[in-house]
Amino acid sequence: MDFNQSAEDNLFDRARIIGKPHARIDGTLKVMGCAPYAYERHDVVANQLVGYPLCATIAKGRITHMDASAARVAPGVVSVVTTLEIEPLDRSENNVARLFGGDKIAHYHQAIAVVVADTLEQARSAAALIDVSYQQEKGIFDLEEVWKQPDSTGEPLADVGDVDAAFQTAAFTLDEVYRTASQSHAMMEPHATIVDWSDGGQMTVWTSNQMIEMNKQALATSFNIDPDTIRVESPYIGGGFGGKLWLRADAVLAALGSRASGRPVKLALPRPLVFNNATHRSGTIQRLRIAADAQGKITAFDHSAVSHTLPGGSGENPVNQTRTFYAGASRRVAHQPVEMDLPESADMRAPGEASGLAVLEIAMDEMAQKLGMDPVEFRIFNDTQVDPEDPSKPFSDRHYVECLRQGAAAFGWEARNRTPGEKREGEWLIGHGMAGAYRRAPTLDSGARVRLQGGRLIVETDMTDIGTGSYTILAQTAAETMGMAMEDVEIRLGNSAYPTSSGSGGQFGATSSTAGVYAACLALQEQIAKRLGVETPRFENSRVLAGDTDLALADVADGEELVAEDTIHFGDFKDDMQIGTFGAHFIEVGVHAYTGETRVRRMLAVCDAGRILNPITARSQVLGGMTMGVGAALSEGLTVDLERGFFVNHDLASYEVAVHADIPEQEVIFLDTTDAASSPLKSKGVGELGICGVAAAIANAVYNATGVRVREYPITLDRMIDQLPDTAP
């Protein structure tokens, strides 16, 4: 099915199921502990062994010697594979870090061996017996040192208008440097995989991965085998946030171990390896300049940034949203991914915008202060309905101003401090902050297969559910399209034997995969119409209606199974417009007057993300994003050992994510608009919008409470305690 123009009026505009709240259909399995996650697939194949990884203890250099003889004869050990025994594995286009093979070490905790044994304890104990010697090389680990170098930000990604002239003639200007910390995905389920490659032929992989087809192709590339000999299954995923988009060491090591041992092997990355062996969000250093006229109209942005990456990577680009979010005739943006010898940086929830808006929305607050304008009104005054770099390109559907106005009214924005530090409750200074949110709304081609078996519909697609509600919204889509009840629809996900979907990531999953299921259902409708010899049938109450025809779906095929398959192809007409999602965050904090401890007291998000497919699952996604934003603002930051080149706080005790005690009242308001250019369902993603701007709203609230402007995340008390106002009674 081709989607080559904006959707017209259709059944989703009169929906009975889509857009309505529905509890997650996989929820019962999960709370009962019956949803099978990768490491728990005990029933899929017999005689499973356990693998345990050994990883490098230097950040850069070469292995000069490995002796695994003691490990090979340790109790319970079946096989050992070391990196010196095989040539470097080929890397897929989506993998930057070396996953295994050869003597070169490119980052700390790079996998260098796998031990396979009868039990986890035996494998772990034997791995410690492998003797390794290195030739260590000096690495680059300090982003601050790179930032100090001339021309560190490279060539501009965009340079529109005359930025320098705009700053020379501006009535008001801002010029500040901000820093965001490196962050870890820290999902509940670590990277885990079971591989059965015992005969060296068919490889079957049960794993935790967001992108099934890409993972399958990456395995084929890594081992130089036919992708048709690989089957990948990932029906349930315990969180990913981008960290499970691409092939990682868990699957590679399990495959190597299975091939060597001749039996299925299961392997999970220990938590420290999730931080240093897998991927993370790169820290950034950003300089942001804003120019405005006397009335508060922005005339120019100048945003430059650096982030770190292994050679060949793209880092964390935090400047893209500055190109399109606000009006302004002139703008220059530049991002330089700097090659450093730290573990691989890659996609993490709202890559780019999460870090970029953490900075842009502080700067907008600071600019409003200089102008003497209300921060909400300043943003409204500088809204745009067209791409500022190309005014001929409109936004398909943009309601950012409505988000700001509704949010301000619902939050009680008028009651905020007019001067920082005005409100106090005992030892706590009370402050209010807000920030805008913006995230692109891309779509990817996505396929599905539907099977009509009597009165039951089975949907098959390799789409994944990373806790986002994919099972539920796909069931809603199929039931809506076929005029069936939800309980008559079964969703099967996460299997490479099913048609290729968009996968989960980039805020494209929900919009793309539901459109793919819709396309498959339309193909089934066409097949039914042809079989019955009718035109333009209606599908209602599990029946087919057309003229004199009134037949139950269960009777259409006389006991046969009807199967239809299709893929939604999104046309290039979208290139003529900007398609995005928008939001506004309002936050109240309390800052302890004597210690600087910050506590979030209440949070509100107002979201403009097209048709909301399911208010329950969508709200949960926004709440999760808001919670991650609290962590990013106040506690999360990977600390680099600048001598040895690794993340020191590589566990959940010292890498401090937000927990229940940190999260107070949260509220989400959906505008529930429709964007006809996005998909046939007129929906857009929302899972990444929820994190965008949250950190800045908290930083702005801290300023409103104390008058202290912190420009480095996380905003820990040591970064503000010496600046707190004298509030002694």
Disulfide bonds with the S-S distance in Angstrom:
none
